């Protein structure tokens, strides 16, 4: 019998669980879940539009991970696959996200340091460092 650890056929969507519900029903069972509505009250949800992000950090270099099927840092067959990394301007990355440029593969950002952008997007964050 072959055991595929990534063979999830359905991921539940739930509205803002309590910490106890989240831990008991998902974390402790190693069960994936999509939580909706958790950040609706954040000002950033309205302020951080694609245009705003392009204006504030569009000229900054970011490291973008690219995978053929969106499965980077994962087991595929008998191999552990890491994504290809490419440095590009954030605005160029946004072109792929907004489908303004053709892309081979799935582009995503996963490992930028918080300090790289926080002072440009949230000026008050400078005081915390």
Backbone as ProteinMPNN parsed JSONL, in Angstrom:
{"seq_chain_A": "XXXXXXXXXXXXXXXXXXXXXXXXXXXXXXXXXXXXXXXXXXXXXXXXXXXXXXXXXXXXXXXXXXXXXXXXXXXXXXXXXXXXXXXXXXXXXXXXXXXXXXXXXXXXXXXXXXXXXXXXXXXXXXXXX", "coords_chain_A": {"N_chain_A": [[0.835, -1.182, 0.0], [0.658, 2.142, -0.944], [1.505, 5.139, 0.609], [0.545, 8.359, 0.348], [1.468, 11.35, 1.406], [0.548, 13.821, 0.662], [-1.971, 13.674, -0.389], [-4.51, 15.17, -0.341], [-7.823, 15.647, -0.897], [-9.827, 17.441, -0.48], [-10.151, 20.633, 0.919], [-11.275, 22.168, 3.724], [-13.205, 25.191, 4.181], [-13.396, 27.606, 6.608], [-14.943, 29.961, 8.814], [-13.277, 32.225, 10.74], [-12.149, 30.552, 13.254], [-12.06, 29.745, 16.791], [-9.074, 29.896, 18.817], [-8.845, 27.444, 20.208], [-10.604, 25.721, 18.732], [-9.308, 25.755, 16.244], [-6.788, 24.626, 16.856], [-7.539, 22.116, 17.985], [-9.2, 20.919, 15.976], [-7.748, 21.083, 13.586], [-4.833, 21.727, 13.593], [-3.791, 19.807, 15.494], [-4.562, 17.52, 14.224], [-3.192, 17.601, 11.93], [-4.393, 18.651, 9.628], [-5.257, 20.305, 6.695], [-6.63, 23.619, 6.231], [-8.646, 26.346, 5.12], [-8.896, 29.525, 6.25], [-11.348, 31.904, 6.458], [-12.154, 35.41, 6.412], [-10.582, 36.217, 8.541], [-8.898, 38.415, 8.537], [-10.345, 40.603, 7.811], [-10.881, 42.956, 9.216], [-8.53, 44.394, 9.212], [-6.786, 47.351, 8.346], [-5.028, 47.279, 6.233], [-6.156, 45.558, 4.396], [-7.801, 47.044, 2.796], [-6.173, 49.146, 2.036], [-3.73, 48.126, 0.913], [-3.54, 47.745, -2.045], [-2.879, 46.388, -5.341], [-1.85, 48.474, -6.893], [-0.974, 50.299, -4.898], [1.054, 48.767, -3.642], [2.799, 48.452, -5.813], [3.565, 51.121, -6.19], [4.878, 51.708, -3.746], [6.873, 49.658, -3.343], [7.628, 48.722, -5.812], [10.026, 49.054, -7.274], [11.889, 47.601, -5.913], [14.17, 44.866, -5.432], [13.246, 41.459, -5.381], [13.212, 38.062, -4.269], [12.019, 35.552, -6.153], [10.222, 32.563, -6.173], [9.923, 29.857, -8.387], [7.966, 27.338, -9.719], [7.046, 24.421, -11.606], [4.474, 23.346, -11.114], [3.541, 24.502, -8.807], [4.426, 23.171, -6.6], [6.809, 23.484, -4.693], [9.619, 22.833, -2.584], [8.867, 20.238, -1.845], [7.934, 16.746, -1.903], [8.217, 14.938, -4.827], [7.445, 12.257, -6.579], [10.229, 10.252, -6.289], [11.876, 12.203, -5.367], [13.005, 15.124, -3.571], [11.894, 18.233, -4.204], [13.053, 21.443, -4.941], [12.173, 24.887, -5.412], [12.931, 26.898, -8.337], [14.878, 29.799, -7.997], [14.605, 33.251, -8.598], [15.795, 36.527, -9.007], [14.074, 39.528, -9.196], [12.481, 42.666, -10.058], [9.957, 43.914, -7.878], [7.707, 44.964, -9.171], [7.846, 43.666, -11.628], [7.364, 41.044, -10.842], [4.7, 41.41, -10.004], [3.54, 41.848, -12.493], [3.416, 39.237, -13.499], [1.675, 38.099, -11.63], [-0.638, 39.582, -12.075], [-1.204, 38.776, -14.59], [-0.136, 40.21, -16.729], [2.145, 39.617, -17.963], [3.436, 36.784, -19.678], [3.851, 33.649, -18.169], [5.895, 30.85, -17.484], [5.186, 28.37, -15.473], [4.582, 28.592, -11.879], [4.641, 31.484, -10.005], [5.873, 32.746, -6.972], [6.328, 34.486, -3.857], [8.187, 33.819, -1.033], [10.136, 34.144, 0.944], [11.038, 36.733, 1.946], [12.722, 39.144, 3.887], [11.236, 40.694, 6.667], [12.04, 43.293, 7.3], [12.833, 44.348, 4.88], [10.767, 45.616, 3.496], [8.898, 46.696, 5.246], [9.153, 49.329, 6.34], [8.585, 50.907, 4.139], [5.966, 50.362, 3.471], [4.518, 50.509, 5.849], [5.078, 53.142, 7.553], [5.312, 53.598, 10.365], [6.446, 51.282, 11.347], [9.18, 51.42, 11.456], [9.989, 52.338, 13.928], [9.848, 50.157, 15.604], [12.016, 48.527, 15.226]], "CA_chain_A": [[0.0, 0.0, 0.0], [1.429, 3.376, -1.046], [0.981, 6.237, 1.411], [0.874, 9.671, -0.213], [1.208, 12.325, 2.467], [-0.02, 15.049, 0.1], [-3.18, 13.302, -1.11], [-5.691, 15.818, 0.215], [-8.749, 15.874, -2.005], [-10.72, 18.541, -0.144], [-9.706, 21.486, 2.02], [-12.425, 22.911, 4.268], [-13.159, 26.639, 4.405], [-14.127, 27.931, 7.828], [-14.933, 31.377, 9.192], [-12.631, 32.591, 12.013], [-12.314, 29.639, 14.391], [-11.376, 30.131, 18.029], [-7.784, 29.2, 18.886], [-9.073, 26.062, 20.624], [-11.163, 24.984, 17.595], [-8.271, 25.631, 15.221], [-5.801, 23.655, 17.3], [-8.174, 20.81, 18.187], [-9.775, 20.33, 14.762], [-6.884, 21.147, 12.405], [-3.407, 21.6, 13.887], [-3.486, 18.536, 16.146], [-4.848, 16.43, 13.281], [-2.395, 17.852, 10.728], [-5.414, 18.743, 8.593], [-5.247, 21.642, 6.101], [-7.877, 24.375, 6.286], [-8.595, 27.732, 4.664], [-9.641, 30.356, 7.198], [-11.843, 33.107, 5.783], [-12.614, 36.509, 7.25], [-9.723, 36.45, 9.707], [-8.197, 39.692, 8.455], [-11.248, 41.599, 7.233], [-10.863, 44.199, 9.986], [-7.245, 45.059, 9.059], [-6.765, 48.48, 7.412], [-4.237, 46.882, 5.064], [-6.994, 44.855, 3.433], [-8.321, 48.048, 1.861], [-5.097, 50.042, 1.608], [-2.662, 47.479, 0.166], [-3.949, 47.316, -3.38], [-1.733, 46.136, -6.218], [-1.283, 49.767, -7.248], [-0.264, 50.822, -3.734], [2.287, 47.998, -3.483], [3.694, 48.808, -6.928], [4.091, 52.464, -5.921], [5.759, 51.714, -2.577], [8.014, 48.738, -3.4], [7.757, 48.181, -7.168], [11.401, 49.096, -7.779], [12.752, 46.783, -5.05], [14.469, 43.499, -5.845], [12.686, 40.388, -4.551], [13.537, 36.711, -4.708], [10.78, 34.883, -6.544], [10.335, 31.122, -6.381], [9.164, 29.436, -9.569], [7.825, 25.888, -9.835], [6.168, 24.077, -12.725], [3.111, 23.017, -10.704], [3.248, 25.077, -7.503], [4.876, 22.282, -5.524], [8.209, 23.655, -4.343], [9.925, 22.323, -1.246], [7.926, 19.13, -1.671], [8.313, 15.459, -2.476], [7.57, 14.593, -6.094], [8.009, 10.954, -6.93], [11.27, 9.836, -5.348], [12.788, 13.32, -5.164], [12.577, 16.334, -2.872], [12.047, 19.274, -5.211], [13.126, 22.826, -4.482], [11.822, 25.785, -6.512], [13.957, 27.743, -8.932], [14.806, 31.147, -7.446], [14.99, 34.293, -9.548], [15.686, 37.878, -8.464], [13.459, 40.467, -10.14], [11.81, 43.798, -9.423], [8.624, 43.555, -7.392], [6.715, 45.303, -10.208], [7.904, 42.603, -12.634], [6.637, 39.939, -10.22], [3.279, 41.749, -10.058], [3.089, 41.634, -13.875], [3.047, 37.82, -13.61], [0.506, 37.864, -10.776], [-1.793, 40.222, -12.712], [-1.295, 38.198, -15.941], [0.29, 41.169, -17.757], [3.265, 38.932, -18.618], [3.265, 35.335, -19.779], [4.734, 32.938, -17.252], [6.02, 29.4, -17.505], [5.276, 27.965, -14.082], [3.87, 29.351, -10.858], [5.547, 32.427, -9.356], [5.442, 33.155, -5.638], [7.345, 35.037, -2.964], [7.989, 33.179, 0.256], [11.18, 34.305, 1.951], [11.591, 38.077, 2.064], [12.862, 39.591, 5.272], [10.239, 41.704, 7.031], [12.632, 44.629, 7.304], [13.07, 44.831, 3.525], [9.671, 46.408, 2.965], [7.96, 47.2, 6.251], [9.212, 50.788, 6.504], [8.004, 51.553, 2.958], [4.531, 50.143, 3.449], [3.997, 50.971, 7.147], [6.149, 53.999, 8.087], [5.464, 53.472, 11.806], [7.157, 50.056, 11.714], [10.596, 51.725, 11.677], [10.228, 52.546, 15.352], [9.881, 48.878, 16.31], [13.269, 47.767, 14.952]], "C_chain_A": [[0.88, 1.246, 0.0], [0.739, 4.466, -0.231], [1.451, 7.551, 0.812], [0.481, 10.728, 0.803], [0.539, 13.593, 1.955], [-1.326, 14.79, -0.639], [-4.427, 13.858, -0.432], [-6.612, 16.134, -0.946], [-9.699, 17.032, -1.748], [-10.152, 19.318, 1.037], [-10.904, 22.314, 2.458], [-12.145, 24.408, 4.301], [-13.996, 26.912, 5.639], [-13.968, 29.404, 8.142], [-14.357, 31.525, 10.596], [-12.867, 31.638, 13.191], [-11.668, 30.225, 15.647], [-10.017, 29.422, 18.023], [-7.949, 27.726, 19.273], [-9.6, 25.213, 19.46], [-10.09, 24.725, 16.531], [-7.248, 24.567, 15.62], [-6.401, 22.244, 17.356], [-8.564, 20.146, 16.86], [-8.827, 20.268, 13.566], [-5.411, 20.925, 12.723], [-3.088, 20.225, 14.453], [-3.734, 17.337, 15.235], [-4.055, 16.561, 11.981], [-3.289, 17.93, 9.492], [-5.412, 20.165, 8.001], [-6.623, 22.294, 6.171], [-7.625, 25.77, 5.717], [-9.483, 28.527, 5.607], [-10.056, 31.631, 6.475], [-12.246, 34.157, 6.819], [-11.709, 36.883, 8.399], [-9.072, 37.834, 9.705], [-9.069, 40.82, 7.914], [-11.186, 42.948, 7.941], [-9.542, 44.965, 9.841], [-7.344, 46.186, 8.034], [-6.037, 48.109, 6.12], [-5.078, 46.19, 4.003], [-7.601, 45.816, 2.405], [-7.198, 48.876, 1.249], [-4.086, 49.377, 0.669], [-3.169, 46.891, -1.147], [-2.703, 47.007, -4.206], [-1.056, 47.443, -6.602], [-0.469, 50.382, -6.114], [1.07, 50.097, -3.551], [3.286, 48.302, -4.596], [4.356, 50.163, -6.665], [5.143, 52.438, -4.807], [7.003, 50.846, -2.735], [8.262, 48.153, -4.789], [9.173, 48.131, -7.696], [12.365, 48.235, -6.973], [12.966, 45.393, -5.646], [13.847, 42.519, -4.857], [13.157, 39.053, -5.124], [12.221, 35.978, -4.926], [11.076, 33.398, -6.731], [9.422, 30.738, -7.532], [9.164, 27.912, -9.613], [6.878, 25.578, -10.99], [4.71, 23.888, -12.314], [2.741, 23.599, -9.343], [3.683, 24.219, -6.342], [6.381, 22.419, -5.326], [8.409, 23.204, -2.923], [8.988, 21.162, -0.92], [8.484, 17.854, -2.308], [7.504, 15.251, -3.753], [8.22, 13.304, -6.579], [8.993, 10.518, -5.865], [12.205, 10.975, -4.965], [12.152, 14.433, -4.335], [12.902, 17.487, -3.81], [12.066, 20.655, -4.564], [12.774, 23.728, -5.668], [13.051, 26.471, -7.091], [13.793, 29.135, -8.322], [15.32, 32.146, -8.47], [14.802, 35.65, -8.88], [15.116, 38.772, -9.558], [12.865, 41.633, -9.361], [10.41, 43.359, -8.993], [7.564, 43.856, -8.444], [6.699, 44.258, -11.319], [7.167, 41.353, -12.122], [5.131, 40.188, -10.3], [2.724, 41.588, -11.473], [2.673, 40.175, -14.085], [1.773, 37.531, -12.826], [-0.765, 38.411, -11.441], [-1.976, 39.766, -14.157], [-0.995, 39.219, -17.031], [1.483, 40.623, -18.532], [2.97, 37.441, -18.637], [4.28, 34.651, -18.874], [4.716, 31.447, -17.529], [6.176, 28.994, -16.049], [4.471, 28.867, -13.169], [4.878, 30.178, -10.083], [5.002, 32.781, -7.98], [6.632, 33.659, -4.832], [7.115, 34.414, -1.6], [9.04, 33.507, 1.296], [11.845, 35.674, 1.949], [11.688, 38.422, 3.543], [11.879, 40.733, 5.528], [10.809, 43.12, 6.907], [12.853, 45.183, 5.906], [11.993, 45.811, 3.064], [8.856, 47.133, 4.012], [7.996, 48.713, 6.387], [8.641, 51.534, 5.3], [6.481, 51.449, 2.939], [3.867, 50.69, 4.705], [5.071, 51.835, 7.798], [6.349, 53.882, 9.59], [6.299, 52.27, 12.205], [8.641, 50.306, 11.939], [10.923, 51.838, 13.152], [10.382, 51.232, 16.108], [11.2, 48.147, 16.153], [14.424, 48.346, 15.706]], "O_chain_A": [[1.754, 1.386, 0.855], [-0.464, 4.688, -0.367], [2.652, 7.817, 0.777], [-0.704, 10.97, 1.031], [0.011, 14.369, 2.752], [-1.745, 15.62, -1.445], [-5.296, 13.1, 0.0], [-6.213, 16.823, -1.884], [-10.311, 17.552, -2.68], [-9.726, 18.731, 2.032], [-11.477, 23.064, 1.668], [-10.998, 24.837, 4.431], [-15.156, 26.508, 5.719], [-12.968, 30.021, 7.775], [-14.921, 30.986, 11.548], [-13.717, 31.913, 14.039], [-10.817, 31.11, 15.553], [-9.836, 28.446, 17.294], [-7.267, 26.86, 18.725], [-9.103, 24.111, 19.224], [-9.983, 23.623, 15.994], [-6.887, 23.711, 14.812], [-5.82, 21.296, 16.826], [-8.293, 18.964, 16.645], [-9.057, 19.499, 12.633], [-4.798, 20.013, 12.168], [-2.2, 19.542, 13.943], [-3.176, 16.261, 15.454], [-4.209, 15.761, 11.058], [-2.982, 17.351, 8.45], [-5.554, 21.133, 8.748], [-7.648, 21.612, 6.172], [-6.521, 26.304, 5.825], [-10.672, 28.242, 5.747], [-9.212, 32.353, 5.943], [-12.625, 33.833, 7.944], [-12.038, 37.787, 9.167], [-8.734, 38.361, 10.765], [-8.557, 41.892, 7.593], [-11.419, 43.981, 7.313], [-9.45, 46.097, 10.315], [-7.925, 45.998, 6.965], [-6.399, 48.578, 5.041], [-4.736, 46.236, 2.821], [-7.878, 45.423, 1.272], [-7.266, 49.261, 0.081], [-3.632, 50.011, -0.282], [-3.213, 45.673, -1.317], [-1.59, 47.339, -3.797], [0.172, 47.519, -6.636], [0.609, 50.926, -6.349], [2.099, 50.736, -3.331], [4.488, 48.397, -4.344], [5.554, 50.332, -6.89], [6.185, 53.082, -4.925], [8.085, 51.247, -2.308], [9.022, 47.196, -4.931], [9.499, 47.25, -8.492], [13.544, 48.149, -7.317], [12.074, 44.822, -6.274], [13.913, 42.721, -3.644], [13.459, 38.941, -6.313], [11.422, 35.81, -4.005], [12.061, 33.026, -7.37], [8.297, 31.226, -7.642], [10.216, 27.276, -9.554], [6.007, 26.385, -11.314], [3.805, 24.23, -13.075], [1.716, 23.218, -8.778], [3.339, 24.515, -5.198], [7.143, 21.552, -5.753], [7.463, 23.194, -2.135], [8.393, 21.117, 0.156], [9.389, 17.9, -3.141], [6.279, 15.37, -3.76], [9.397, 13.278, -6.939], [8.649, 10.422, -4.687], [13.221, 10.744, -4.309], [10.943, 14.659, -4.384], [14.062, 17.691, -4.168], [11.206, 20.987, -3.747], [13.05, 23.369, -6.813], [14.076, 26.608, -6.424], [12.665, 29.597, -8.15], [16.337, 31.917, -9.125], [13.77, 35.899, -8.256], [15.6, 38.78, -10.69], [12.762, 41.58, -8.136], [9.767, 42.543, -9.655], [6.617, 43.085, -8.599], [5.644, 43.99, -11.895], [6.445, 40.694, -12.87], [4.37, 39.278, -10.627], [1.558, 41.23, -11.637], [1.687, 39.905, -14.771], [0.896, 36.807, -13.299], [-1.826, 37.791, -11.38], [-2.814, 40.313, -14.875], [-1.529, 39.119, -18.135], [1.797, 41.102, -19.621], [2.335, 36.907, -17.727], [5.444, 35.047, -18.831], [3.665, 30.857, -17.775], [7.219, 29.259, -15.451], [3.775, 29.778, -13.617], [5.857, 29.644, -9.563], [3.817, 33.081, -7.832], [7.782, 33.304, -5.093], [6.009, 34.462, -1.063], [8.844, 33.168, 2.463], [13.072, 35.771, 1.95], [10.836, 38.035, 4.343], [11.718, 41.625, 4.694], [10.119, 44.033, 6.454], [13.044, 46.39, 5.758], [12.289, 46.742, 2.315], [8.178, 48.108, 3.688], [6.941, 49.328, 6.538], [8.248, 52.692, 5.435], [5.795, 52.346, 2.449], [2.782, 51.266, 4.638], [5.906, 51.308, 8.533], [7.475, 54.054, 10.058], [6.821, 52.243, 13.319], [9.307, 49.477, 12.559], [12.019, 51.473, 13.577], [11.002, 51.213, 17.171], [11.466, 47.212, 16.908], [15.543, 47.845, 15.601]]}, "name": "protein", "num_of_chains": 1, "seq": "XXXXXXXXXXXXXXXXXXXXXXXXXXXXXXXXXXXXXXXXXXXXXXXXXXXXXXXXXXXXXXXXXXXXXXXXXXXXXXXXXXXXXXXXXXXXXXXXXXXXXXXXXXXXXXXXXXXXXXXXXXXXXXXXX"}
